[in-house]
Amino acid sequence: MKYWAFISYSHMDRKWGDWLHKALETYRVPRRLVGKESRDGKIPDRLFPIFRDREELPVSSDLGANINQALSESRYLIVICSPRSAKSRWVGEEIKAFKKLGREDRILALIIAGEPNVEDKSGFSSEEECFSEPMRYRLTETGELSGERTEPIAGDAREGKDGRNSAKLKLLAGLLGVNFDELRQREHERRLRRARAIGAGAL
């Protein structure tokens, strides 16, 4: 596979796309995890490269072919979920194309606004839905949406939920095939070491 992940988002959420792309590509995997076996082989020290939607495509008259090629060369699909992306035709088509590759279990979600699965909850309008239809339902053998629901692994960056950093770590745990709590503990230890080093330097 050429890419670790393909990031799909509404261009109205471009700032989040920029942030996530940089956050994933610059993340240094904890040394104790590097080289361990996962379902994608040995865990690398960095997740590089990450494909960021149509921003990286060459100028071409066949945008669809380029998108499909990039999706087929990506281990995972990360969807930045908001009411904007839920209404985006492009985002929906990218999710369906990835599912048709047989990789539904490799779709991850980053919730940044709105509410997932509002039809199952009271007090929300359909306008607040942040999961597009192809995200919420499995595909049939013919590639059409079925009535069977699916629940993707999600990091929730909304205020009062996981928060931006924990949501990022949840996505990283999914990409690396490791336990979220283990990754969070490693990140906590890393921050403590950094704080001690800064404190020692100040002294």
Secondary structure, DSSP 8 states (H G I E B T S, - for coil): --EEEEEE--GGGHHHHHHHHHHHHT----TTTTT-EETTEE--SS---EEEGGGG--S-S-HHHHHHHHHHTEEEEEEEESHHHHT-HHHHHHHHHHHHTT-GGGEEEEE-SSBS-GGGSSS--GGGB-S-HHHHEEE-TTS-EEEEE---EEEE-STTTT-HHHHHHHHHHHHHT--HHHHHHHHHHHHHHHHHHHHHHH-
